[in-house]
Amino acid sequence: MTTQSKQGNVVGIITMIFLFGMIAFVTNLAAPIGLIWKNHPAFENLGMLGNGMNFIAYLIMGIPAGKLLARIGYKKSALVAVAVGLLGVFVQFLSGKTGDAGVWVYLTGAFIAGISVCLLNTVVNPMLNTLGGGGNKGNQLIQIGGSFNSLLATLTPMLVGVMIGEASKAVISDVNPLLYIAMGVFALTFVILFFVPIAEIHDKTNVVYERSPWAFRHFVLGFVAIFTYVGIEVGIPYILMFFLADATAAGAGLPAATAAATAGSVAGIYWLLMMVGRFVGGAIGGKVSSRAMMATTTAVAIVLVVSAILVPASVQTSMPAFTGSGFVMAQVPMSALLLVLCGLCTSVMWGAIFNLATEGLGKYTPLASGIFMMGVCGGGVLPAIQEQIAGAAGYMTSYWLVVAAIAYMLFYALVGSKNVNKDIKVS
């Protein structure tokens, strides 16, 4: 490899890692802001609807995103994604200025933002995996990118929670400062990305596809795995956040004036632990296989979630919470701590699943990446189902859905991820 190509790879890697962070920033605006609209008369117990709109975009845009990537390449696709993201955040900002219709404007903005993060994910993951050379090294780069993703995922719900204050009295304009920052970052990112040279990693011309990514069993099962993974990654912290923010919930018992801030802080710790887990995953990813990493973390996650369900609500512990002026130690149910610890486990699952599902696909990788992103809609579907279970049977009972989802991912790691279609031509 020439010095110039190595430098191009470094630039590409750094750019993709930054874009990985942008994905988390946009995605993690939706559910915390949903705390505001959750109190709208027409949206009772539908606080995850904005989050759902964000993820429904993946279902609609996944295949078009893969085709766009195969046609115009990585850099141009990334530029389109950033421009769409700016539009999505701007529309969410406008929702605070449109009166009673604001909730519909907000949902529209969340959907547009979802299109952006779908496009970004379609670009970032195969780029990092390929630049790392696939296999363990490819997974390692995705884990490193995921660390920056988790950093912004940690900060976003904490900042939104502080800005909201008391959820029952909050309005969308309370989070305008964060939306201003988001729009500014998107605009600056577009300008920088426009001038950054990024080498294409797949030939976009004269490619003949005799089959489709669906012909690979490990990819199909990986699609299901990513659907369930994103569902539990989102559902674990945000159903917990709704539980803690609900001052009337049995076992929560937090003061109404500080419940939203405490809930946002606890959710932020989950994302913080995801960042820690991804740093560890990035450090050991070159030596530990994706399969071993995923099998271990899913097994531990099952133990943590089942324990959280079974521990009595009366058992309390202390966790740090940011109130806006400083940190305090807040009393929360032990279940909250157990669920937050799941962040260490879920941290490495995204990279491991993507790495395993696309391993050996060769020329089908760009198309597979787009299809793969359709599965991310699980982040809207499963939490919405979990929210309904929580409303009908209780918050902790709803986590049995999470247990079932993690059990499937354990099966995928042990059995479903093996490539049994090596006879298909991929070059």
RODO-2510 file (C-alpha; in nm, 4 decimals, decimal comma):
residues 427
     n   res          X          Y          Z
     1     m     0,0000     0,0000     0,0000
     2     t     0,1425     0,3426    -0,0961
     3     t     0,1938     0,6279     0,1540
     4     q    -0,0793     0,8277    -0,0212
     5     s    -0,3317     0,5458     0,0051
     6     k    -0,2450     0,4958     0,3738
     7     q    -0,3031     0,8665     0,4381
     8     g    -0,6322     0,8425     0,2516
     9     n    -0,7340     0,5519     0,4707
    10     v    -0,6511     0,7475     0,7882
    11     v    -0,8560     1,0461     0,6704
    12     g    -1,1428     0,8177     0,5784
    13     i    -1,1325     0,6406     0,9162
    14     i    -1,1304     0,9678     1,1144
    15     t    -1,4166     1,1076     0,9073
    16     m    -1,6268     0,7946     0,9480
    17     i    -1,5687     0,7922     1,3248
    18     f    -1,6906     1,1529     1,3474
    19     l    -1,9994     1,0683     1,1420
    20     f    -2,0591     0,7735     1,3761
    21     g    -2,0918     1,0298     1,6542
    22     m    -2,3391     1,2364     1,4536
    23     i    -2,5623     0,9290     1,4266
    24     a    -2,5919     0,9079     1,8055
    25     f    -2,6477     1,2808     1,8474
    26     v    -2,9457     1,2877     1,6119
    27     t    -3,0924     0,9552     1,7245
    28     n    -3,0760     1,0392     2,0937
    29     l    -3,2640     1,3658     2,0553
    30     a    -3,5890     1,1864     1,9725
    31     a    -3,6736     0,9865     2,2847
    32     p    -3,5829     1,2512     2,5485
    33     i    -3,7836     1,5166     2,3606
    34     g    -4,0628     1,2591     2,3599
    35     l    -4,0925     1,3256     2,7348
    36     i    -4,2404     1,6639     2,6392
    37     w    -4,4904     1,5340     2,3856
    38     k    -4,5787     1,2403     2,6103
    39     n    -4,7984     1,4841     2,8025
    40     h    -4,9894     1,5943     2,4909
    41     p    -5,3552     1,4815     2,5273
    42     a    -5,3442     1,2952     2,1963
    43     f    -5,0191     1,1118     2,2764
    44     e    -5,0641     0,9641     2,6220
    45     n    -4,8297     0,6641     2,6658
    46     l    -4,6833     0,7370     2,3230
    47     g    -4,3669     0,9151     2,4266
    48     m    -4,1637     0,6793     2,2068
    49     l    -4,3557     0,7802     1,8940
    50     g    -4,0930     1,0346     1,7877
    51     n    -3,8274     0,7710     1,8413
    52     g    -4,0458     0,5359     1,6344
    53     m    -4,0649     0,7836     1,3460
    54     n    -3,6879     0,8110     1,3577
    55     f    -3,6503     0,4364     1,3165
    56     i    -3,9370     0,3840     1,0708
    57     a    -3,7239     0,5879     0,8310
    58     y    -3,4745     0,3001     0,8333
    59     l    -3,7409     0,0587     0,7117
    60     i    -3,8334     0,2873     0,4228
    61     m    -3,4860     0,4155     0,3332
    62     g    -3,2687     0,1073     0,3911
    63     i    -3,2765    -0,0374     0,0388
    64     p    -3,2722     0,3048    -0,1372
    65     a    -2,9744     0,4008     0,0805
    66     g    -2,7836     0,0900    -0,0250
    67     k    -2,8601     0,1557    -0,3904
    68     l    -2,7582     0,5207    -0,3519
    69     l    -2,4293     0,4105    -0,1957
    70     a    -2,3624     0,1633    -0,4769
    71     r    -2,4392     0,4314    -0,7362
    72     i    -2,2742     0,7545    -0,6103
    73     g    -2,0214     0,6251    -0,3593
    74     y    -1,9383     0,6887     0,0045
    75     k    -1,8481     1,0575     0,0104
    76     k    -2,1465     1,1857    -0,1887
    77     s    -2,3816     0,9620     0,0105
    78     a    -2,2391     1,1058     0,3330
    79     l    -2,2903     1,4619     0,2072
    80     v    -2,6536     1,3853     0,1241
    81     a    -2,6988     1,2342     0,4702
    82     v    -2,5581     1,5390     0,6511
    83     a    -2,7735     1,7795     0,4482
    84     v    -3,0861     1,5762     0,5264
    85     g    -2,9883     1,5698     0,8944
    86     l    -2,9683     1,9481     0,9049
    87     l    -3,3171     1,9670     0,7569
    88     g    -3,4530     1,7152     1,0089
    89     v    -3,3227     1,9056     1,3118
    90     f    -3,4509     2,2347     1,1674
    91     v    -3,8012     2,0917     1,1292
    92     q    -3,7912     1,9696     1,4915
    93     f    -3,6930     2,3219     1,5917
    94     l    -3,9930     2,4598     1,4009
    95     s    -4,2246     2,2303     1,6002
    96     g    -4,1909     2,4663     1,8952
    97     k    -4,3308     2,7521     1,6902
    98     t    -4,6426     2,5922     1,5411
    99     g    -4,8799     2,5702     1,8393
   100     d    -5,1016     2,2637     1,8732
   101     a    -4,9790     2,1329     1,5377
   102     g    -4,6256     2,1255     1,6757
   103     v    -4,6383     1,7577     1,7650
   104     w    -4,7002     1,6651     1,4009
   105     v    -4,4181     1,8930     1,2885
   106     y    -4,1917     1,7294     1,5469
   107     l    -4,2802     1,3805     1,4224
   108     t    -4,2051     1,4913     1,0659
   109     g    -3,8691     1,6254     1,1757
   110     a    -3,7925     1,3030     1,3604
   111     f    -3,8702     1,1057     1,0439
   112     i    -3,6459     1,3264     0,8295
   113     a    -3,3678     1,2941     1,0863
   114     g    -3,4170     0,9175     1,0694
   115     i    -3,3521     0,9266     0,6949
   116     s    -3,0262     1,1052     0,7688
   117     v    -2,8993     0,8548     1,0244
   118     c    -3,0022     0,5648     0,8015
   119     l    -2,7885     0,7071     0,5210
   120     l    -2,5011     0,7757     0,7610
   121     n    -2,5111     0,4221     0,9005
   122     t    -2,5199     0,2785     0,5490
   123     v    -2,1979     0,4679     0,4724
   124     v    -2,0075     0,4451     0,7990
   125     n    -2,0288     0,0760     0,8918
   126     p    -1,9094    -0,0887     0,5672
   127     m    -1,6460     0,1843     0,5257
   128     l    -1,4925     0,1166     0,8676
   129     n    -1,5284    -0,2603     0,8316
   130     t    -1,3560    -0,2606     0,4918
   131     l    -1,0847    -0,0093     0,5863
   132     g    -1,0042    -0,2395     0,8773
   133     g    -0,9757    -0,5338     0,6388
   134     g    -1,2869    -0,7149     0,7647
   135     g    -1,2730    -0,9880     1,0284
   136     n    -1,1478    -0,8969     1,3756
   137     k    -0,9766    -0,5774     1,2569
   138     g    -1,2924    -0,4586     1,0820
   139     n    -1,4924    -0,5156     1,3979
   140     q    -1,2234    -0,3335     1,5951
   141     l    -1,2621    -0,0159     1,3873
   142     i    -1,6406    -0,0277     1,4204
   143     q    -1,6004    -0,0580     1,7995
   144     i    -1,3683     0,2444     1,8049
   145     g    -1,6179     0,4434     1,5979
   146     g    -1,8877     0,3221     1,8327
   147     s    -1,6962     0,4713     2,1280
   148     f    -1,7374     0,8217     1,9871
   149     n    -2,0970     0,7349     1,9044
   150     s    -2,1542     0,6428     2,2692
   151     l    -1,9902     0,9622     2,3955
   152     l    -2,2496     1,1764     2,2189
   153     a    -2,5214     0,9284     2,3110
   154     t    -2,4221     0,9795     2,6755
   155     l    -2,4343     1,3575     2,6661
   156     t    -2,7527     1,4059     2,4637
   157     p    -3,0191     1,2622     2,7016
   158     m    -2,8447     1,4207     3,0004
   159     l    -2,8533     1,7667     2,8408
   160     v    -3,2120     1,7268     2,7201
   161     g    -3,3221     1,6046     3,0638
   162     v    -3,1697     1,9097     3,2343
   163     m    -3,3240     2,1490     2,9815
   164     i    -3,6672     1,9889     3,0212
   165     g    -3,6657     2,0140     3,4020
   166     e    -4,0125     1,9050     3,5151
   167     a    -4,1531     1,7028     3,2249
   168     s    -4,5181     1,7923     3,2917
   169     k    -4,4418     2,1647     3,2466
   170     a    -4,1870     2,1447     2,9647
   171     v    -4,2274     2,2846     2,6125
   172     i    -4,0222     2,2131     2,3025
   173     s    -3,8531     2,5545     2,3104
   174     d    -3,6780     2,4473     2,6328
   175     v    -3,4380     2,2403     2,4222
   176     n    -3,3784     2,5054     2,1533
   177     p    -3,0149     2,5635     2,2617
   178     l    -2,9352     2,1996     2,1869
   179     l    -3,1154     2,2183     1,8522
   180     y    -2,9150     2,5311     1,7604
   181     i    -2,5944     2,3414     1,8373
   182     a    -2,7134     2,0443     1,6307
   183     m    -2,7883     2,2597     1,3266
   184     g    -2,4535     2,4347     1,3562
   185     v    -2,2647     2,1060     1,3799
   186     f    -2,4432     1,9658     1,0746
   187     a    -2,3680     2,2771     0,8687
   188     l    -2,0006     2,2723     0,9695
   189     t    -1,9769     1,8979     0,9050
   190     f    -2,1125     1,9412     0,5535
   191     v    -1,8500     2,2070     0,4717
   192     i    -1,5620     2,0030     0,6141
   193     l    -1,6765     1,6783     0,4524
   194     f    -1,7086     1,8528     0,1167
   195     f    -1,3347     1,9305     0,1159
   196     v    -1,2073     1,6086     0,2784
   197     p    -1,0736     1,3534     0,0258
   198     i    -1,2251     1,0092     0,0839
   199     a    -1,1195     0,7201    -0,1381
   200     e    -1,3941     0,4849    -0,2566
   201     i    -1,3520     0,1268    -0,1341
   202     h    -1,5730    -0,0466    -0,3905
   203     d    -1,5795    -0,0153    -0,7687
   204     k    -1,9132     0,1418    -0,8652
   205     t    -1,8889     0,0508    -1,2337
   206     n    -1,9525    -0,2688    -1,4271
   207     v    -2,0622    -0,4681    -1,1231
   208     v    -2,2930    -0,7602    -1,2031
   209     y    -2,5061    -0,8985    -0,9190
   210     e    -2,6014    -1,2581    -0,9970
   211     r    -2,7756    -1,2999    -0,6611
   212     s    -2,8792    -1,0738    -0,3743
   213     p    -2,7598    -1,0406    -0,0144
   214     w    -3,0765    -1,2289     0,0874
   215     a    -2,9193    -1,5440    -0,0622
   216     f    -2,6801    -1,5618     0,2335
   217     r    -2,8338    -1,7302     0,5378
   218     h    -2,5993    -1,5642     0,7878
   219     f    -2,6968    -1,2250     0,6474
   220     v    -3,0710    -1,2971     0,6736
   221     l    -3,0371    -1,4107     1,0346
   222     g    -2,8095    -1,1142     1,0996
   223     f    -3,0825    -0,8840     0,9704
   224     v    -3,3153    -1,0246     1,2369
   225     a    -3,0382    -0,9915     1,4955
   226     i    -2,9854    -0,6237     1,4225
   227     f    -3,3639    -0,5666     1,4398
   228     t    -3,3750    -0,7159     1,7883
   229     y    -3,0462    -0,5557     1,8958
   230     v    -3,1426    -0,1966     1,8167
   231     g    -3,4794    -0,2580     1,9786
   232     i    -3,3221    -0,3567     2,3081
   233     e    -3,0416    -0,0982     2,2856
   234     v    -3,3064     0,1760     2,2703
   235     g    -3,5694     0,0088     2,4862
   236     i    -3,3499    -0,0680     2,7883
   237     p    -3,2534     0,2930     2,8754
   238     y    -3,5586     0,4794     2,7496
   239     i    -3,8306     0,2653     2,9055
   240     l    -3,6207     0,2934     3,2210
   241     m    -3,6117     0,6712     3,1725
   242     f    -3,9916     0,6848     3,1417
   243     f    -4,0192     0,4694     3,4551
   244     l    -3,7955     0,6985     3,6594
   245     a    -3,9562     1,0158     3,5216
   246     d    -4,3008     0,8842     3,6177
   247     a    -4,3329     1,0051     3,9763
   248     t    -4,6423     0,7885     4,0212
   249     a    -4,4765     0,4630     3,9126
   250     a    -4,4525     0,1984     4,1819
   251     g    -4,0928     0,1774     4,2972
   252     a    -3,9704     0,4944     4,1246
   253     g    -4,0668     0,7478     4,3880
   254     l    -3,8593     1,0386     4,2523
   255     p    -3,9652     1,4011     4,3222
   256     a    -4,1580     1,5411     4,0229
   257     a    -3,9373     1,8519     4,0003
   258     t    -3,6191     1,6499     3,9483
   259     a    -3,7539     1,3251     3,8026
   260     a    -3,6804     1,4134     3,4370
   261     a    -3,3248     1,5276     3,5120
   262     t    -3,2546     1,2178     3,7218
   263     a    -3,4073     0,9902     3,4577
   264     g    -3,2018     1,1529     3,1833
   265     s    -2,8857     1,1193     3,3906
   266     v    -2,9456     0,7498     3,4555
   267     a    -3,0090     0,6905     3,0846
   268     g    -2,6907     0,8861     3,0142
   269     i    -2,4915     0,6507     3,2382
   270     y    -2,6155     0,3586     3,0264
   271     w    -2,4709     0,5262     2,7164
   272     l    -2,1560     0,6139     2,9115
   273     l    -2,1067     0,2462     2,9927
   274     m    -2,1644     0,1670     2,6256
   275     m    -1,8770     0,4024     2,5493
   276     v    -1,6571     0,2238     2,8039
   277     g    -1,7535    -0,1127     2,6580
   278     r    -1,6728     0,0024     2,3071
   279     f    -1,3333     0,1324     2,4156
   280     v    -1,2621    -0,2115     2,5602
   281     g    -1,4042    -0,3759     2,2476
   282     g    -1,1832    -0,1562     2,0320
   283     a    -0,8783    -0,2476     2,2387
   284     i    -0,9321    -0,6240     2,2249
   285     g    -1,1220    -0,6476     1,8946
   286     g    -0,8114    -0,7346     1,6971
   287     k    -0,7568    -1,0472     1,9068
   288     v    -1,1063    -1,1562     2,0176
   289     s    -1,3507    -1,2732     1,7524
   290     s    -1,6858    -1,1031     1,6999
   291     r    -1,8584    -1,4355     1,7691
   292     a    -1,6909    -1,4833     2,1080
   293     m    -1,7443    -1,1203     2,2042
   294     m    -2,1148    -1,1336     2,1204
   295     a    -2,1823    -1,4708     2,2838
   296     t    -2,0278    -1,3555     2,6119
   297     t    -2,2047    -1,0186     2,6283
   298     t    -2,5474    -1,1560     2,5385
   299     a    -2,5232    -1,4226     2,8089
   300     v    -2,4293    -1,1636     3,0717
   301     a    -2,7044    -0,9271     2,9531
   302     i    -2,9694    -1,1960     3,0014
   303     v    -2,8564    -1,2421     3,3625
   304     l    -2,8674    -0,8654     3,4287
   305     v    -3,2123    -0,8072     3,2783
   306     v    -3,3726    -1,1080     3,4473
   307     s    -3,2232    -0,9925     3,7781
   308     a    -3,3642    -0,6420     3,7220
   309     i    -3,7101    -0,7883     3,6643
   310     l    -3,7028    -1,0086     3,9716
   311     v    -3,5436    -0,7747     4,2286
   312     p    -3,8113    -0,6144     4,4552
   313     a    -3,8943    -0,2492     4,3810
   314     s    -3,8287    -0,1678     4,7459
   315     v    -3,4572    -0,2431     4,7059
   316     q    -3,2906     0,0928     4,6395
   317     t    -2,9413     0,2135     4,5545
   318     s    -2,7683     0,5445     4,4856
   319     m    -2,6698     0,6665     4,1403
   320     p    -2,5220     1,0017     4,0288
   321     a    -2,7659     1,2455     3,8676
   322     f    -2,6923     1,5804     3,7009
   323     t    -2,9392     1,8514     3,8077
   324     g    -2,8085     2,1357     3,5938
   325     s    -2,5997     2,2934     3,8675
   326     g    -2,4082     1,9839     3,9694
   327     f    -2,4185     1,6135     4,0469
   328     v    -2,6094     1,4601     4,3356
   329     m    -2,6504     1,1008     4,4509
   330     a    -3,0142     1,0092     4,3822
   331     q    -3,1968     0,7127     4,5310
   332     v    -3,3260     0,4852     4,2542
   333     p    -3,4481     0,1230     4,2385
   334     m    -3,1754    -0,1423     4,2199
   335     s    -3,3378    -0,2488     3,8921
   336     a    -3,2183     0,0780     3,7397
   337     l    -2,8553     0,0003     3,8185
   338     l    -2,8826    -0,3535     3,6791
   339     l    -3,0371    -0,2285     3,3554
   340     v    -2,7806     0,0489     3,3203
   341     l    -2,5020    -0,2097     3,3521
   342     c    -2,6407    -0,3712     3,0358
   343     g    -2,4739    -0,0850     2,8501
   344     l    -2,1427    -0,2662     2,8940
   345     c    -2,2946    -0,5631     2,7100
   346     t    -2,4894    -0,3909     2,4329
   347     s    -2,1857    -0,1750     2,3566
   348     v    -2,0159    -0,4311     2,1328
   349     m    -2,3208    -0,6000     1,9807
   350     w    -2,3757    -0,3604     1,6887
   351     g    -2,0237    -0,3949     1,5527
   352     a    -2,0186    -0,7703     1,6113
   353     i    -2,3499    -0,8299     1,4329
   354     f    -2,2606    -0,6085     1,1355
   355     n    -1,9211    -0,7729     1,1060
   356     l    -2,0642    -1,1256     1,1211
   357     a    -2,3605    -1,0536     0,8917
   358     t    -2,1544    -0,8949     0,6122
   359     e    -1,8490    -1,1200     0,6370
   360     g    -1,7752    -1,2810     0,3011
   361     l    -2,0289    -1,0781     0,0992
   362     g    -1,7702    -0,9053    -0,1216
   363     k    -1,9377    -0,7014    -0,3964
   364     y    -2,2751    -0,7416    -0,2277
   365     t    -2,1604    -0,5382     0,0744
   366     p    -2,2993    -0,1938    -0,0288
   367     l    -2,6414    -0,3423    -0,1099
   368     a    -2,6295    -0,5537     0,2053
   369     s    -2,5467    -0,2461     0,4141
   370     g    -2,8615    -0,0719     0,2915
   371     i    -3,0809    -0,3751     0,3549
   372     f    -2,9154    -0,4203     0,6924
   373     m    -3,0193    -0,0674     0,7901
   374     m    -3,3832    -0,1588     0,7349
   375     g    -3,3475    -0,3825     1,0384
   376     v    -3,2616    -0,0797     1,2500
   377     c    -3,6327     0,0014     1,2492
   378     g    -3,6424    -0,2449     1,5391
   379     g    -3,5329     0,0540     1,7468
   380     g    -3,8758     0,2012     1,6865
   381     v    -4,0845    -0,1163     1,6820
   382     l    -3,9679    -0,3074     1,9902
   383     p    -3,9572    -0,0082     2,2297
   384     a    -4,3077     0,0901     2,1165
   385     i    -4,4307    -0,2626     2,1923
   386     q    -4,2426    -0,2561     2,5208
   387     e    -4,4035     0,0767     2,6119
   388     q    -4,7487    -0,0708     2,5553
   389     i    -4,6612    -0,3742     2,7698
   390     a    -4,5340    -0,1359     3,0370
   391     g    -4,8607     0,0571     3,0315
   392     a    -5,0663    -0,2613     3,0613
   393     a    -4,8564    -0,4798     3,2925
   394     g    -4,5899    -0,2596     3,4490
   395     y    -4,2506    -0,1223     3,3521
   396     m    -4,0395    -0,4116     3,4801
   397     t    -4,2688    -0,6752     3,3289
   398     s    -4,2080    -0,5191     2,9885
   399     y    -3,8426    -0,6210     3,0097
   400     w    -3,9302    -0,9871     2,9416
   401     l    -3,9517    -0,8738     2,5777
   402     v    -3,5895    -0,7608     2,6078
   403     v    -3,4891    -1,1001     2,7506
   404     a    -3,6434    -1,2793     2,4511
   405     a    -3,4637    -1,0478     2,2066
   406     i    -3,1257    -1,1012     2,3711
   407     a    -3,1794    -1,4781     2,3712
   408     y    -3,2174    -1,4677     1,9917
   409     m    -2,8923    -1,2724     1,9599
   410     l    -2,7161    -1,5380     2,1691
   411     f    -2,8448    -1,7981     1,9208
   412     y    -2,7147    -1,5877     1,6307
   413     a    -2,3697    -1,5604     1,7849
   414     l    -2,3415    -1,9331     1,8487
   415     v    -2,5171    -2,0788     1,5430
   416     g    -2,6809    -1,8369     1,2999
   417     s    -2,3734    -1,6305     1,2110
   418     k    -2,1904    -1,9119     1,0292
   419     n    -2,1592    -1,8539     0,6527
   420     v    -2,3035    -2,1652     0,4867
   421     n    -2,3196    -2,0087     0,1384
   422     k    -1,9532    -1,9861     0,0444
   423     d    -2,0342    -2,1282    -0,2991
   424     i    -2,1878    -1,7961    -0,4114
   425     k    -1,9533    -1,5819    -0,6219
   426     v    -1,8808    -1,2514    -0,4430
   427     s    -1,6115    -1,0920    -0,6607
***
